[in-house]
Amino acid sequence: MLSISRRHILAAAALSVLACRPAGAQEFPSKPMRLIVPFAAGGAADIIGRTIADKLGTLYGKTIIVENMAGAGSNSGINAAVKAEPDGHTLVLGAIAVAINPFLYKSMPFDPAKDLAPLTLALETPNIVIVPATSNVETLADLIAKAKAAPLNYASAGIGSSLHLAAELFKQQAKVDLVHVAYRGSNPALTDLIAGRMDVMFDNASTALPQIEAKTVRAIAVTTKVRLATLPDVPTVAEAGIPGYEMGNWWALFTSAKVPSAITAKLTIDLRKVLADPDVQKKITLVSGRVIASSSEELAAHLAAESSKWKSVIEAAGIRESQ
């Protein structure tokens, strides 16, 4: 007659429990991960993505491959994350375009509210209102007065870019006439601003700051609700005369909405740990970022609010993808 020891019984019971555990509760991550950055290499998004991936990889003891997948205003890369195996091993760094694109593009390959699982609102970076160094505009009040007297030209990095929409929001709230001139990227737009061929630009901080330091342009306001630490004497747009104005380039982490909730909850906790790391925060300040590290619920609410806001701005301005 076979003798079954107590140890054998306990081992069998443990195996039975493990076999019944839901997929989301098993050890995670179980393989190398990837973080899709839906923008070209070398820019602020790339720096942010690689900084987060490096620290999260260290935390997990796993390789996290950063994959730059630019195209369609970030839609291509985000769609790749939506369609990836829903096991939590593929993340995507979304930006303000997640809230903008559904109202800018005629068709979308995914629905941000339904197809993305929000993890954390990681950080925001400001745009800076700049004018040529040779301009007689010294303050935002000067800009408003001049724009009310005669239309001014503003340069942007292209239709639907944060530079474009920051200016359109300002135009609507300040009730001034600004004429949009779209360029293929920020650098050529900035070149024409410096030369005095453009009147104003709502440029990203990462490209504007070197020119501000070189004194080729003048900063008259920042678009976020708080001042930029590196430009403490430059007021926010709201402080300078347009109460309620706020526009920040925000960056958030998402994964597929099909990923089990136990895994998304763990990812949110761990990403917030990463964003609290002093080394990560130091690197983020290099792109003029302010760490937020929200909960997943706060990111979901933020995305809903931003979507409503930019829908109104885009419709009022009559902006279309084909423009």
N, C-alpha and C positions, 0 to 999 in steps of 0.2 A: 504494500500500500504506500502511495506517495505521501511524503511529508512536506507540507507547505509551511515555511517559516514565516514569522511575523514580518521580517524584512522583505520577503518576496511580495507579501500582500500589500505593504506600504508602497513598494516600487511600482506595482501594477496600478495601484490607485493614483499615484502621481502621474503616470503616463496617460491614464484615462482623463485626468483633469487637463493635461496639456493638450491632448487631442481635441478636447471640446472648447478650448479657448478661441474666441473670435480672432480673425486675422489681424484686426487692428490692435489687439493686446499682445501680440507676439513681439519678440525682440525687434526693435527698429532703431536705426536702419540695419538692414541685413545685407546690403551690397553698396557699391559706390553710388553716389548721388550726382545729380546735375542741377545746376542753376542756370536757367535760360535768361540771358540779358537781351531783350528784344531791340537792342540798339547797336550801333557800330562800336568796335573796339576803340579804346583810347579816350573816350569822353567821361563825363561825370558818372553816367550810369554804369560804365564798365568798372570804374574805380570803386564805386559803392558795392556793386555786385561781387567783385573779387575780394573786397575787404570782409564782407559778410560770409562769403563761401569759405575763405581761409579759416576764420575763427570757428565757424560751425563744424567744419571738417576736423579741426583739432578737438572740439568738444566730443564729437562722435567717434573719433579715431577712424574715420573713413575719408576716402578721396571724394571731393566734390568738384566735378568738372564744370567750369564756367563756359557756356556756349553762347557766343554772340550770334544773334539771329535777327538782323535788322530787316525791315520791310513793312510797307503798308502802315506806317505810323505806329509801329509796335504790334500790330494785329497778327503778323505772321508768327512771331515768337510766342505770343500768348496763346495762340491757337494750337501751337505745337505742345504746349504744356497741358492744355485742355484735353488733347487727344492722346497724351502719354498714358502708359499703364498706370491705373489709379491706385498705386501702392505707396504714394508719398515720397518716392525717391526722385521726383522731378518737381522742382520749384521754379517760379518765374518772378522776376523783379518787374512789377508793373509800375507805371507812372501816372501822372495826371491824365494822360491820353486814354486810360481805361474809362474815365468818366466822360471824355470828350468825343471819342471816336464814334460811339453809337449814333450821335446826332450830326456827325460830319460826313460819314461814309454812307453811301446809298444802300450798301448791304454789308452785314457783319458775319464773319464765320462762327461767331460765338456770342452768347449773351452774358456779359459780365456778372449780372445779378444771379443768373441761374447756373452758369458753367464754371464759375470760379469759387473756390473756398478761400475766404479771407483769413490770413494768418496774423499779420501785424502791419500797422502803418509805421514804417521804419523811421522816416525822417522827412524833412522838407528843406528845400533850398529856395532862396528868393530870386526874383528878377530885380533889376535895378534900372530906374528911369535915368537915361543918360542923354546928354546933348553934346554937340561938338564943343571942344575947348574954346573955339572962337565965337561961340554963340553969345548973344547978350542975355540969354535966359539963365538966371542965377538960381531961381527957386521954382517950385511947382506952381506957385501963384503966378509967376511970370509966364510960365508955359500956358496956363489956362487963359490968361488975359490975351496973350498973343494968338492963341488958337481961336478965341472968340472974335478977334478982330479980322482974321483971315485964315483960311484952311492951312494946316501944316501937313507935311509928309512924314509918315513914320515908317521905318524899315522893320521887316521881320524876317525870320528864317524860313518862312513859307506858310502856306495856307494851313490853318489849324494848329500851328505851333504855339507853344506857351507865350512866345513873344507877341504873336498875332492876337491871341485872346486876352492877354493882359492889357494890351492897348485898347481893344474893343470894349472891355469892361470899363476901363477908364473913360473912354469916349462917351459911353452911355451914361455913366454916373456923373461925370463932370459936365455933360451936355455941351461938348465942344466938337468942332469939325476937324477930324484927322483923316488924311487920305492914306490908305494902305498901299505900300510898295513891297511886294513879296520877292525875296531872294531865294536862291538855292543854298540855304544854310546861313548860319550866323556870321561867319567870317567875311563873306563879301558884303553883307549888309553893314557890318561894322566898319569896313573899309570906306564905304561911301558916306557913312555918318561922320567919320573922322575928317574926311575931305570936305565936309560941309554940304554935300549934295542931298543929305537927308536932315530933317529938323530934330528928330527925336527917335529913341529906340528903347524898348522895354526888354533889355537883354538879360540873358542868364548871368548870374553872378560869376560863374567860372570863367566866362570869356570877357566880361566887362571889367572885372577887377584889375587885370594887368594893364588895361588901357587907362583906367582911372589912376593907377599908381604912376603910369608914364605921363600923365597929364595931357593925354591926347583927347580925352573926353571929360565931361563934368557930371558927377552924380548929383541928382537933385531929389531923389526919393527911392525908397525900396518898397516892394509890393506886398511883403508879408505883414502880419499884424505886429511883429516885433522887429526892432532895429537889428541890423547886421552888426555882429561884434567887431568886425574889422572896419566898419564905417560908423562908429558910434555917434558922429555928429550929423549924419544924414537921416532925416526923418522918414517915417513911413508915409505912404500916400495918404492914409487916414489922418495922421497927425498934421500933414501939410495942407489939408483943406478938403478932402473927400471922405467924410465920416462913413464908416462901414465898408470902405474899399479893402479887399484882401484877395491876394492871389499868390499862392505858393506852389512851386513845383514839388509835388509830394511823390514819395517812393514807397512802395509797399510790396510785401511778399504774399504770393498766392500759390495755390496748387489746384489740381482738378477738384471740382465739387463732388466727384465720385470717390474720393479718398475717404476711408473710414474715419469717423469722428475721433476715435481714440488716437489716431496718428496725427490728425490736424491739431488736436489739443496739445500733444507733445511737441509738435513743431513750433507752435506759438510760444509755449513756455521756454523752449530752448533758444528760439530766435530773440526773445526778449532778454535772455541771459547774455547772448552775444552782443546785443546792442548796448547793454549796460557796461560792457568791458571798456576800460579806459583807453586801451590801444585802438579799439574800433572807433570810439568817439573822437579820438585825436585825428585819425585818418579822415573821418567824415567832416571835421572842421576844415580840412584842406580843400574841400569842394564847397565851402560855405554852408554846410549842412547843419541842421539843428535836429538832434535825435528826439524822436517821439516814443517809439516802442510801445504802441497801443495794444490793447487786447483785440481779439478777432471781432468781437461785437462792436467795438469802437471803430474798427476799420470798415465794417459793413455799414454802419451809420454814416461814416464820413463819405464813403463811396456814393451812397444814396443822396446825400446832401449836395455833393459836388456835381453829380449827374443832373440834378434838378437845376442847379445854378447855371451850369454851362449850356444846358439845353436852352434856357431862356436867352442867354447871351448870343448863342449861335443863331437862333431863330430871329432875334431882333436885328442882328447884323446881316442876315440873309446869306450866311456863309455856306458854301457848298463844296464838296470834295473836288468838283471839276473846275473850281475857280482858279 
